[in-house]
């Protein structure tokens, strides 16, 4: 089902076509663009509220600036659907986030209009400033615009970029898209500061009156411009009863302005084009603007709702015939509350993902013991380390892909000091449609190389509960990493009794001969299914769930290498330096000789698709495991298997 664009939008194949329209037609373009996004996302799924909130800003930017020569950077990229549609991708937009289709985020190799690839927050200001300095050096006259949400502005990198920008004369415009939301509601002092600015009626009225007055004097030269600058600064400081945060960083501040008034936006942007140096425009928007259920309902729900009925707002959910396994994140959330009820030292920490990680369960049950620290992964880790120094037991829950941003803190603040922080890494392995910026491909490799670190992965919900239980028991130092994937487990009856595990022990799932399959984490369930299929062909590989990457179960590995000369390792992480590499290191260090085949994420950037599609592409799904066993056994696949 292809979605038909409106009459104006159907003729816009590039921003050059948009510029041919009269400014009075832009409201109609915005209406059609917003409807096109609603129609597509309701049918095909994807991110929703963020892009609806910047429709007018997107149209105004491409109408005023000469993109792609003028370089536009969208922070995170949840906001960029309208941008993609206006820049030549309208007719293939239905493939957004689908395997082999458009990326859900701006991507340099996808379009010249995507000047910087994004997916993690808070990068836009630094990137745009780098572009501006480069083009200043090359004497290339371009505009550079970073569009950053207020949620992303809480990330430390955004402040680093602003601090540097204010110390330059670079031609960069920062647009703050202020809707008081990231995915979940924003937290922290910056949110309160922005709210004060946007709701100060005295300031906003005075600002409008003075701006109109001062504009009449701007044509009188440099001395008049200096007076204007001083009056503007004094007015802001006086009426807001505090110095302006952004101007304290030496960024010229404009706003706040209505982010849904496309005519005013185009006029403001036209003026700002002619003002040199670093500056910031504060736009106030509504996430989900133009779609009533998203505006008035649960904004977190409408961030990425999946497919829905655009008329009623009903989100389509499959109703299973029988009880289904829970999501791993929900097992984590409920188990953490159970542990906190038993142990008053247990604390929860997440950087801006309380609903995505299910930390919100503990935040609701025990608000004084669970913390959303904003988009600040580095702070989350060091904050957890601080808690641990005082004898508390922090569970720091961060998506695997975002933990990459706090690697230094894990080493410097946790492991060097040998503090018992538990890291629960959600979305480990392939993230699915969010693609390479969100895949949790590297955590096994980067965590297992750090001293004073335990690295484990559960094969099912009961194992996750046991690992969490074990991690909060008294131990002498050592951080404890538990990784688990996005999506559901395998146990509808998951609320099992929690038991202490012996750290560094694996388990034999099934005896066998000729070939041993060693798995880590949830992906081991593929091996169970593969063995069932192979049994019908007369093949009987052994299967071991290793459970711990560090420390490895050396006793179990000695037994494996004494009895098997053909070994397969399977992981939903990178094969470079990952679980398979750890097994090879053990084999080499102990003088064993065996044929070892490592299955996992290859040394390549894997694009987006469903988790199942990507597992198949990388050859560690059920079919890939079975095929590898046959290959090591010298057996050809049966005709039915070879045709799959």
HUNOR-V830741 format. One record per residue. RES is the residue in one letter. PSI is psi in degrees with one decimal (999 if undefined). OMEGA is omega in degrees with one decimal (999 if undefined). Layout:
res:RES psi:PSI omega:OMEGA
res:RES psi:PSI omega:OMEGA
//
This chain:
res:X psi:110.2 omega:177.8
res:X psi:137.3 omega:-178.6
res:X psi:129.2 omega:179.3
res:X psi:126.1 omega:176.5
res:X psi:162.6 omega:176.6
res:X psi:170.8 omega:-173.5
res:X psi:-37.9 omega:177.9
res:X psi:-45.5 omega:-178.0
res:X psi:-32.3 omega:-178.5
res:X psi:-18.9 omega:-178.6
res:X psi:2.0 omega:-178.3
res:X psi:99.4 omega:177.5
res:X psi:-8.4 omega:178.2
res:X psi:165.2 omega:176.2
res:X psi:-25.4 omega:176.8
res:X psi:-37.5 omega:177.0
res:X psi:-37.9 omega:178.4
res:X psi:-39.7 omega:-177.3
res:X psi:-17.7 omega:178.8
res:X psi:-15.4 omega:-178.1
res:X psi:153.0 omega:172.5
res:X psi:147.1 omega:-178.1
res:X psi:-28.7 omega:-179.9
res:X psi:-18.5 omega:-179.6
res:X psi:-5.5 omega:-174.2
res:X psi:-31.5 omega:177.4
res:X psi:-42.5 omega:178.7
res:X psi:-40.5 omega:177.0
res:X psi:-43.2 omega:178.9
res:X psi:-42.9 omega:179.1
res:X psi:-44.9 omega:-178.5
res:X psi:-38.9 omega:179.3
res:X psi:-44.3 omega:179.2
res:X psi:-43.0 omega:-179.3
res:X psi:-36.9 omega:179.6
res:X psi:-39.6 omega:177.3
res:X psi:-46.0 omega:178.9
res:X psi:-47.4 omega:-177.8
res:X psi:-44.3 omega:-176.9
res:X psi:-47.0 omega:-176.3
res:X psi:-34.3 omega:178.9
res:X psi:-31.2 omega:-178.3
res:X psi:-41.0 omega:-171.8
res:X psi:-12.6 omega:-178.2
res:X psi:173.3 omega:179.1
res:X psi:-175.3 omega:175.8
res:X psi:149.9 omega:-167.3
res:X psi:-67.1 omega:-170.6
res:X psi:-40.2 omega:-175.0
res:X psi:-43.2 omega:-178.9
res:X psi:-35.6 omega:177.3
res:X psi:-33.0 omega:-176.8
res:X psi:-15.8 omega:-177.4
res:X psi:22.5 omega:-179.6
res:X psi:-51.8 omega:-177.9
res:X psi:-40.6 omega:179.1
res:X psi:-40.7 omega:179.6
res:X psi:-47.7 omega:179.9
res:X psi:-45.6 omega:-178.4
res:X psi:-41.4 omega:-179.3
res:X psi:-47.5 omega:-178.9
res:X psi:-21.1 omega:177.8
res:X psi:-38.4 omega:-174.3
res:X psi:-41.5 omega:-175.3
res:X psi:156.3 omega:-177.1
res:X psi:69.1 omega:178.6
res:X psi:145.9 omega:6.3
res:X psi:0.0 omega:176.4
res:X psi:-50.8 omega:170.0
res:X psi:129.3 omega:-165.8
res:X psi:120.1 omega:-174.7
res:X psi:122.7 omega:-179.4
res:X psi:123.2 omega:177.9
res:X psi:119.7 omega:179.6
res:X psi:138.7 omega:-177.4
res:X psi:-57.5 omega:178.5
res:X psi:-9.2 omega:174.2
res:X psi:-23.7 omega:-176.1
res:X psi:-3.9 omega:-160.4
res:X psi:10.9 omega:-178.9
res:X psi:-46.3 omega:178.2
res:X psi:-39.9 omega:176.6
res:X psi:-43.9 omega:-179.5
res:X psi:-41.9 omega:-176.9
res:X psi:-38.0 omega:-178.4
res:X psi:-9.7 omega:-174.5
res:X psi:42.2 omega:169.4
res:X psi:6.8 omega:-177.2
res:X psi:15.9 omega:-178.5
res:X psi:-47.6 omega:-172.5
res:X psi:-11.5 omega:175.4
res:X psi:12.2 omega:-176.2
res:X psi:-24.6 omega:178.3
res:X psi:-18.9 omega:179.7
res:X psi:4.4 omega:-178.4
res:X psi:125.7 omega:177.0
res:X psi:8.3 omega:177.5
res:X psi:146.7 omega:-178.2
res:X psi:125.4 omega:-179.3
res:X psi:4.8 omega:179.9
res:X psi:-162.2 omega:179.1
res:X psi:146.3 omega:172.4
res:X psi:149.3 omega:175.5
res:X psi:-5.4 omega:-177.8
res:X psi:158.9 omega:172.8
res:X psi:141.0 omega:-173.3
res:X psi:123.7 omega:-172.6
res:X psi:-40.9 omega:-176.6
res:X psi:-7.3 omega:179.6
res:X psi:-34.0 omega:-176.0
res:X psi:146.1 omega:174.3
res:X psi:-22.4 omega:179.6
res:X psi:-18.7 omega:176.1
res:X psi:90.0 omega:-170.0
res:X psi:-17.9 omega:-179.4
res:X psi:129.7 omega:179.1
res:X psi:136.3 omega:-176.3
res:X psi:167.0 omega:179.7
res:X psi:-42.8 omega:171.7
res:X psi:151.3 omega:-172.2
res:X psi:165.8 omega:165.6
res:X psi:13.8 omega:-176.5
res:X psi:-15.2 omega:-166.3
res:X psi:-40.0 omega:-175.2
res:X psi:-45.4 omega:178.7
res:X psi:-42.1 omega:-179.1
res:X psi:-48.0 omega:-179.2
res:X psi:-36.7 omega:178.1
res:X psi:-41.1 omega:176.0
res:X psi:-42.9 omega:177.3
res:X psi:-43.9 omega:-177.3
res:X psi:-43.5 omega:179.1
res:X psi:-40.2 omega:179.3
res:X psi:-45.2 omega:-177.7
res:X psi:-27.6 omega:172.3
res:X psi:-43.1 omega:178.2
res:X psi:-38.8 omega:-179.2
res:X psi:-1.1 omega:-177.2
res:X psi:40.3 omega:178.6
res:X psi:117.6 omega:-173.8
res:X psi:96.5 omega:178.1
res:X psi:161.3 omega:170.5
res:X psi:149.7 omega:179.7
res:X psi:120.8 omega:-172.6
res:X psi:128.0 omega:174.2
res:X psi:124.1 omega:177.1
res:X psi:113.4 omega:-174.1
res:X psi:134.4 omega:177.5
res:X psi:159.6 omega:-179.0
res:X psi:-28.3 omega:175.4
res:X psi:-45.9 omega:179.7
res:X psi:-26.1 omega:179.8
res:X psi:-17.3 omega:177.9
res:X psi:-12.3 omega:178.4
res:X psi:139.8 omega:-176.6
res:X psi:-32.5 omega:-179.1
res:X psi:-34.3 omega:178.5
res:X psi:-40.7 omega:179.1
res:X psi:-36.1 omega:176.1
res:X psi:-43.2 omega:179.2
res:X psi:-43.7 omega:179.1
res:X psi:-40.3 omega:-179.8
res:X psi:-40.8 omega:178.0
res:X psi:-44.1 omega:-178.0
res:X psi:-40.0 omega:-179.0
res:X psi:-13.8 omega:179.2
res:X psi:11.1 omega:179.8
res:X psi:172.4 omega:170.2
res:X psi:27.9 omega:-176.4
res:X psi:146.3 omega:-179.2
res:X psi:81.8 omega:-177.8
res:X psi:134.4 omega:177.2
res:X psi:121.4 omega:175.3
res:X psi:124.6 omega:176.5
res:X psi:116.7 omega:178.3
res:X psi:111.1 omega:176.0
res:X psi:100.3 omega:-170.2
res:X psi:101.5 omega:175.6
res:X psi:11.1 omega:178.6
res:X psi:28.1 omega:-179.1
res:X psi:145.1 omega:160.3
res:X psi:-103.5 omega:167.5
res:X psi:-52.2 omega:169.3
res:X psi:166.7 omega:178.5
res:X psi:143.4 omega:-179.1
res:X psi:155.4 omega:177.3
res:X psi:161.7 omega:171.3
res:X psi:172.8 omega:-174.4
res:X psi:-32.6 omega:-179.6
res:X psi:-40.0 omega:177.4
res:X psi:-45.5 omega:-179.4
res:X psi:-38.6 omega:179.1
res:X psi:-47.3 omega:-179.5
res:X psi:-36.6 omega:177.4
res:X psi:-41.6 omega:177.7
res:X psi:-43.1 omega:-179.1
res:X psi:-48.0 omega:-172.8
res:X psi:-22.3 omega:-177.4
res:X psi:2.5 omega:178.7
res:X psi:97.2 omega:-178.0
res:X psi:-38.5 omega:179.7
res:X psi:-47.7 omega:-179.3
res:X psi:-46.0 omega:-175.5
res:X psi:-40.0 omega:178.5
res:X psi:-46.3 omega:179.6
res:X psi:-39.8 omega:-179.7
res:X psi:-46.2 omega:-179.1
res:X psi:-44.4 omega:-178.1
res:X psi:-46.0 omega:-177.5
res:X psi:-38.2 omega:179.8
res:X psi:-42.6 omega:179.2
res:X psi:-41.6 omega:-179.3
res:X psi:-46.9 omega:-176.2
res:X psi:-29.9 omega:-178.6
res:X psi:-25.3 omega:-179.6
res:X psi:-22.6 omega:-177.1
res:X psi:-10.7 omega:-171.7
res:X psi:-23.9 omega:-176.3
res:X psi:-2.7 omega:-175.6
res:X psi:14.4 omega:169.9
res:X psi:-170.6 omega:-169.4
res:X psi:-43.1 omega:-177.3
res:X psi:-39.3 omega:177.8
res:X psi:-38.2 omega:179.3
res:X psi:-36.3 omega:177.7
res:X psi:-38.9 omega:177.4
res:X psi:-44.4 omega:179.4
res:X psi:-46.2 omega:-178.0
res:X psi:-43.7 omega:-178.9
res:X psi:-40.7 omega:-179.8
res:X psi:-44.2 omega:178.6
res:X psi:-47.5 omega:-176.0
res:X psi:-43.0 omega:-179.1
res:X psi:-41.2 omega:-179.9
res:X psi:-46.4 omega:-178.6
res:X psi:-44.7 omega:-177.7
res:X psi:-40.8 omega:-177.2
res:X psi:-49.5 omega:-172.9
res:X psi:-30.6 omega:178.5
res:X psi:-3.6 omega:177.8
res:X psi:28.6 omega:176.5
res:X psi:155.1 omega:176.3
res:X psi:148.7 omega:179.8
res:X psi:124.8 omega:-176.2
res:X psi:-46.0 omega:-174.3
res:X psi:-38.8 omega:178.7
res:X psi:-23.7 omega:172.9
res:X psi:-25.2 omega:175.6
res:X psi:9.0 omega:177.6
res:X psi:30.1 omega:173.1
res:X psi:128.4 omega:176.9
res:X psi:126.2 omega:-173.5
res:X psi:131.1 omega:176.1
res:X psi:134.6 omega:178.5
res:X psi:-168.9 omega:1.0
res:X psi:150.0 omega:177.9
res:X psi:158.7 omega:178.5
res:X psi:112.8 omega:-178.3
res:X psi:-0.1 omega:179.2
res:X psi:9.3 omega:174.8
res:X psi:93.0 omega:-171.9
res:X psi:-33.0 omega:179.8
res:X psi:-45.9 omega:179.2
res:X psi:-40.3 omega:179.3
res:X psi:-45.2 omega:-179.3
res:X psi:-38.1 omega:179.4
res:X psi:-41.7 omega:179.4
res:X psi:-45.8 omega:-179.7
res:X psi:-35.3 omega:177.7
res:X psi:-40.9 omega:178.6
res:X psi:-42.0 omega:-176.3
res:X psi:-25.1 omega:176.4
res:X psi:-31.0 omega:-174.1
res:X psi:1.1 omega:179.4
res:X psi:115.0 omega:-176.0
res:X psi:165.5 omega:173.7
res:X psi:176.9 omega:-177.9
res:X psi:136.4 omega:-176.5
res:X psi:161.2 omega:-178.9
res:X psi:133.2 omega:175.9
res:X psi:123.1 omega:-176.5
res:X psi:107.8 omega:-179.6
res:X psi:129.4 omega:177.8
res:X psi:122.5 omega:-176.8
res:X psi:172.0 omega:177.1
res:X psi:121.9 omega:177.3
res:X psi:129.4 omega:-177.7
res:X psi:13.1 omega:-176.1
res:X psi:131.2 omega:175.0
res:X psi:-7.9 omega:175.2
res:X psi:106.7 omega:-167.6
res:X psi:-47.2 omega:180.0
res:X psi:-34.7 omega:-180.0
res:X psi:-36.0 omega:179.0
res:X psi:-41.5 omega:-171.2
res:X psi:-13.9 omega:-175.5
res:X psi:-152.8 omega:-178.8
res:X psi:108.2 omega:-175.8
res:X psi:-34.0 omega:178.2
res:X psi:-43.2 omega:178.9
res:X psi:-39.1 omega:-175.2
res:X psi:7.5 omega:173.1
res:X psi:-47.3 omega:178.1
res:X psi:80.5 omega:-168.9
res:X psi:-11.5 omega:-169.1
res:X psi:-165.4 omega:-179.1
res:X psi:144.5 omega:-177.2
res:X psi:164.2 omega:175.5
res:X psi:112.7 omega:-173.4
res:X psi:-20.6 omega:-179.8
res:X psi:-48.3 omega:-176.2
res:X psi:-20.6 omega:-175.5
res:X psi:7.4 omega:179.7
res:X psi:123.0 omega:176.6
res:X psi:128.9 omega:-176.1
res:X psi:124.4 omega:176.7
res:X psi:135.2 omega:176.1
res:X psi:132.1 omega:177.9
res:X psi:109.2 omega:-176.3
res:X psi:154.5 omega:178.2
res:X psi:-22.7 omega:-176.8
res:X psi:163.8 omega:177.7
res:X psi:137.7 omega:-176.7
res:X psi:155.3 omega:174.8
res:X psi:149.6 omega:178.1
res:X psi:169.3 omega:170.3
res:X psi:145.6 omega:177.3
res:X psi:-38.5 omega:-178.2
res:X psi:-35.1 omega:179.6
res:X psi:-35.9 omega:174.0
res:X psi:-44.3 omega:176.1
res:X psi:-51.0 omega:-174.5
res:X psi:-47.4 omega:-179.1
res:X psi:-38.5 omega:179.9
res:X psi:-37.4 omega:179.4
res:X psi:-40.1 omega:177.7
res:X psi:-42.0 omega:176.9
res:X psi:-45.8 omega:-179.6
res:X psi:-39.9 omega:-179.5
res:X psi:-32.1 omega:177.0
res:X psi:-31.1 omega:-179.3
res:X psi:-27.0 omega:-172.2
res:X psi:109.5 omega:-174.2
res:X psi:1.8 omega:176.9
res:X psi:-11.3 omega:-176.6
res:X psi:131.4 omega:178.4
res:X psi:154.3 omega:178.5
res:X psi:139.6 omega:-179.2
res:X psi:135.0 omega:172.7
res:X psi:143.3 omega:176.7
res:X psi:86.4 omega:170.3
res:X psi:15.0 omega:-179.9
res:X psi:48.8 omega:-177.4
res:X psi:-39.0 omega:179.1
res:X psi:-39.6 omega:-179.4
res:X psi:-29.5 omega:-179.2
res:X psi:-7.6 omega:-174.9
res:X psi:19.5 omega:170.1
res:X psi:-20.1 omega:180.0
res:X psi:-22.3 omega:177.7
res:X psi:-45.9 omega:178.2
res:X psi:-34.3 omega:179.3
res:X psi:-34.3 omega:177.9
res:X psi:-42.1 omega:-176.6
res:X psi:-37.4 omega:-174.7
res:X psi:72.2 omega:-172.8
res:X psi:-21.8 omega:179.4
res:X psi:-0.2 omega:-177.1
res:X psi:7.7 omega:178.8
res:X psi:134.2 omega:-169.7
res:X psi:128.8 omega:166.5
res:X psi:113.9 omega:-173.2
res:X psi:9.9 omega:-178.1
res:X psi:179.8 omega:-178.0
res:X psi:80.4 omega:-171.0
res:X psi:71.3 omega:-175.7
res:X psi:-39.3 omega:179.3
res:X psi:-46.2 omega:178.7
res:X psi:-39.6 omega:-179.5
res:X psi:-42.0 omega:-178.6
res:X psi:-47.5 omega:-177.5
res:X psi:-34.6 omega:173.0
res:X psi:-43.0 omega:177.3
res:X psi:-40.2 omega:178.1
res:X psi:-40.9 omega:177.4
res:X psi:-42.9 omega:176.7
res:X psi:-42.5 omega:-176.8
res:X psi:-33.1 omega:179.4
res:X psi:-21.3 omega:-178.5
res:X psi:15.8 omega:174.4
res:X psi:5.6 omega:176.9
res:X psi:167.8 omega:-175.9
res:X psi:91.6 omega:-176.8
res:X psi:132.5 omega:168.9
res:X psi:104.8 omega:-177.0
res:X psi:108.0 omega:-174.9
res:X psi:114.1 omega:-178.1
res:X psi:138.7 omega:173.3
res:X psi:142.6 omega:-179.5
res:X psi:-45.3 omega:-176.9
res:X psi:-31.9 omega:-179.7
res:X psi:-23.7 omega:176.5
res:X psi:-24.7 omega:176.8
res:X psi:-30.7 omega:-174.8
res:X psi:-13.0 omega:-175.9
res:X psi:23.1 omega:-175.4
res:X psi:-41.7 omega:-179.4
res:X psi:-40.7 omega:-178.8
res:X psi:-35.4 omega:177.4
res:X psi:-43.6 omega:-180.0
res:X psi:-57.3 omega:-168.2
res:X psi:-42.2 omega:-170.9
res:X psi:-21.5 omega:-178.1
res:X psi:-60.3 omega:-169.0
res:X psi:-38.1 omega:176.6
res:X psi:-34.9 omega:178.7
res:X psi:-1.7 omega:175.9
res:X psi:53.7 omega:-177.8
res:X psi:140.7 omega:-175.9
res:X psi:67.0 omega:174.6
res:X psi:136.9 omega:174.7
res:X psi:122.8 omega:176.4
res:X psi:118.9 omega:175.3
res:X psi:109.4 omega:-173.3
res:X psi:101.0 omega:177.6
res:X psi:161.1 omega:177.7
res:X psi:31.7 omega:174.4
res:X psi:144.1 omega:-173.9
res:X psi:-156.6 omega:-177.8
res:X psi:134.0 omega:-179.4
res:X psi:-11.3 omega:179.5
res:X psi:-130.6 omega:-170.7
res:X psi:-18.0 omega:178.0
res:X psi:-20.9 omega:170.2
res:X psi:-163.9 omega:-166.8
res:X psi:-27.8 omega:178.5
res:X psi:-17.4 omega:-175.9
res:X psi:-7.2 omega:177.6
res:X psi:136.5 omega:176.3
res:X psi:66.8 omega:-169.0
res:X psi:-20.9 omega:-162.4
res:X psi:-2.5 omega:-169.4
res:X psi:-34.9 omega:178.0
res:X psi:-46.1 omega:-177.6
res:X psi:-42.7 omega:-174.8
res:X psi:-19.1 omega:176.0
res:X psi:-36.7 omega:-174.0
res:X psi:-15.3 omega:-179.6
res:X psi:-3.2 omega:-175.7
res:X psi:129.8 omega:174.4
res:X psi:158.1 omega:179.2
res:X psi:37.1 omega:179.9
res:X psi:130.7 omega:170.8
res:X psi:136.0 omega:-179.4
res:X psi:122.1 omega:-176.5
res:X psi:159.7 omega:177.2
res:X psi:127.6 omega:-178.2
res:X psi:145.2 omega:176.5
res:X psi:-18.5 omega:179.6
res:X psi:-177.6 omega:-175.4
res:X psi:-41.4 omega:180.0
res:X psi:-40.4 omega:178.9
res:X psi:-37.4 omega:176.9
res:X psi:-45.6 omega:179.4
res:X psi:-42.4 omega:-179.9
res:X psi:-38.5 omega:178.6
res:X psi:-42.4 omega:178.2
res:X psi:-42.2 omega:178.8
res:X psi:-46.0 omega:-179.5
res:X psi:-38.5 omega:-175.3
res:X psi:-22.8 omega:-178.8
res:X psi:0.8 omega:174.2
res:X psi:151.9 omega:-178.3
res:X psi:134.3 omega:174.2
res:X psi:159.5 omega:-179.3
res:X psi:93.9 omega:178.0
res:X psi:-155.5 omega:179.9
res:X psi:119.3 omega:170.0
res:X psi:157.8 omega:-174.1
res:X psi:112.6 omega:178.6
res:X psi:128.1 omega:174.9
res:X psi:119.6 omega:-177.4
res:X psi:142.9 omega:177.6
res:X psi:156.5 omega:-170.2
res:X psi:169.5 omega:168.4
res:X psi:142.9 omega:173.7
res:X psi:-165.7 omega:-171.2
res:X psi:159.7 omega:175.6
res:X psi:-141.8 omega:-174.9
res:X psi:4.0 omega:-172.8
res:X psi:98.8 omega:175.1
res:X psi:-37.6 omega:175.8
res:X psi:81.6 omega:-167.5
res:X psi:-17.5 omega:-173.1
res:X psi:73.1 omega:-176.3
res:X psi:162.6 omega:174.8
res:X psi:133.2 omega:-179.0
res:X psi:135.9 omega:-177.0
res:X psi:149.4 omega:176.6
res:X psi:134.7 omega:174.6
res:X psi:151.4 omega:169.5
res:X psi:116.3 omega:-175.4
res:X psi:133.1 omega:178.2
res:X psi:24.9 omega:177.7
res:X psi:136.5 omega:173.6
res:X psi:-169.3 omega:179.5
res:X psi:149.1 omega:176.7
res:X psi:123.4 omega:177.0
res:X psi:-40.4 omega:-177.9
res:X psi:139.5 omega:171.8
res:X psi:163.5 omega:176.7
res:X psi:-174.1 omega:178.5
res:X psi:161.2 omega:174.3
res:X psi:-53.7 omega:-176.1
res:X psi:137.4 omega:174.1
res:X psi:129.4 omega:175.8
res:X psi:121.5 omega:178.0
res:X psi:121.2 omega:-178.4
res:X psi:159.2 omega:174.8
res:X psi:124.4 omega:174.7
res:X psi:-164.9 omega:-173.8
res:X psi:-29.8 omega:-176.8
res:X psi:-16.5 omega:176.4
res:X psi:-22.6 omega:177.6
res:X psi:-26.6 omega:173.0
res:X psi:-39.7 omega:-178.8
res:X psi:-35.5 omega:176.9
res:X psi:-47.0 omega:179.9
res:X psi:-39.8 omega:179.5
res:X psi:-40.6 omega:178.3
res:X psi:-38.8 omega:179.0
res:X psi:-41.3 omega:178.8
res:X psi:-41.8 omega:-178.3
res:X psi:-30.8 omega:178.8
res:X psi:-33.7 omega:178.5
res:X psi:-18.0 omega:178.9
res:X psi:3.4 omega:179.4
res:X psi:12.2 omega:178.6
res:X psi:142.4 omega:-173.8
res:X psi:70.8 omega:177.8
res:X psi:150.6 omega:173.2
res:X psi:157.1 omega:180.0
res:X psi:129.2 omega:178.3
res:X psi:128.8 omega:172.4
res:X psi:108.4 omega:-171.7
res:X psi:-26.7 omega:175.2
res:X psi:-43.4 omega:-179.5
res:X psi:129.5 omega:171.2
res:X psi:-32.1 omega:179.5
res:X psi:119.5 omega:-4.9
res:X psi:145.7 omega:174.5
res:X psi:152.1 omega:174.7
res:X psi:90.8 omega:-174.2
res:X psi:-34.7 omega:177.8
res:X psi:-43.5 omega:179.2
res:X psi:-39.8 omega:-179.9
res:X psi:-38.2 omega:175.3
res:X psi:-44.3 omega:179.9
res:X psi:-41.4 omega:-179.4
res:X psi:-49.9 omega:-175.0
res:X psi:-19.9 omega:172.9
res:X psi:-24.6 omega:-172.5
res:X psi:-12.1 omega:-177.3
res:X psi:136.4 omega:175.4
res:X psi:-0.3 omega:178.1
res:X psi:119.1 omega:-173.7
res:X psi:137.6 omega:175.1
res:X psi:129.5 omega:172.3
res:X psi:139.8 omega:-177.3
res:X psi:128.1 omega:179.4
res:X psi:150.2 omega:173.1
res:X psi:53.8 omega:176.6
res:X psi:176.9 omega:-176.2
res:X psi:138.9 omega:179.2
res:X psi:-19.9 omega:178.1
res:X psi:104.4 omega:177.5
res:X psi:8.2 omega:-175.2
res:X psi:-150.6 omega:-177.4
res:X psi:-46.7 omega:179.0
res:X psi:-38.9 omega:177.2
res:X psi:-38.3 omega:178.2
res:X psi:-39.9 omega:178.5
res:X psi:-42.2 omega:177.9
res:X psi:-39.2 omega:178.1
res:X psi:-43.4 omega:178.1
res:X psi:-44.3 omega:-179.1
res:X psi:-45.6 omega:-178.9
res:X psi:-43.0 omega:-177.4
res:X psi:-25.0 omega:-175.5
res:X psi:10.5 omega:171.9
res:X psi:20.8 omega:177.1
res:X psi:156.8 omega:175.6
res:X psi:118.8 omega:179.7
res:X psi:158.0 omega:173.0
res:X psi:113.3 omega:-178.6
res:X psi:125.7 omega:175.7
res:X psi:124.1 omega:-179.6
res:X psi:123.7 omega:174.9
res:X psi:133.8 omega:179.9
res:X psi:-160.3 omega:-178.9
res:X psi:123.1 omega:-174.9
res:X psi:173.2 omega:178.5
res:X psi:67.2 omega:-177.1
res:X psi:159.4 omega:175.2
res:X psi:115.9 omega:-179.3
res:X psi:129.1 omega:-174.8
res:X psi:-165.6 omega:-174.0
res:X psi:161.4 omega:-179.4
res:X psi:179.0 omega:175.1
res:X psi:159.1 omega:178.5
res:X psi:-41.8 omega:-179.2
res:X psi:-42.0 omega:178.9
res:X psi:-41.7 omega:-177.1
res:X psi:-35.6 omega:173.9
res:X psi:-41.5 omega:178.3
res:X psi:-42.3 omega:179.4
res:X psi:-36.0 omega:-177.6
res:X psi:4.2 omega:169.2
res:X psi:26.8 omega:173.3
res:X psi:28.6 omega:168.6
res:X psi:-172.0 omega:-179.9
res:X psi:-47.2 omega:-178.6
res:X psi:-39.4 omega:-179.4
res:X psi:-40.3 omega:177.9
res:X psi:-46.4 omega:179.9
res:X psi:-42.2 omega:179.7
res:X psi:-40.4 omega:-179.4
res:X psi:-39.9 omega:176.9
res:X psi:-45.4 omega:179.0
res:X psi:-43.4 omega:-178.8
res:X psi:-44.0 omega:178.8
res:X psi:-25.7 omega:-178.8
res:X psi:-4.6 omega:-179.0
res:X psi:30.6 omega:-177.9
res:X psi:135.1 omega:176.5
res:X psi:149.3 omega:178.5
res:X psi:143.1 omega:172.9
res:X psi:158.4 omega:-174.3
res:X psi:-37.5 omega:-179.3
res:X psi:-38.5 omega:-179.7
res:X psi:-38.9 omega:-176.8
res:X psi:-20.9 omega:-178.6
res:X psi:-9.2 omega:-178.8
res:X psi:999 omega:999
//
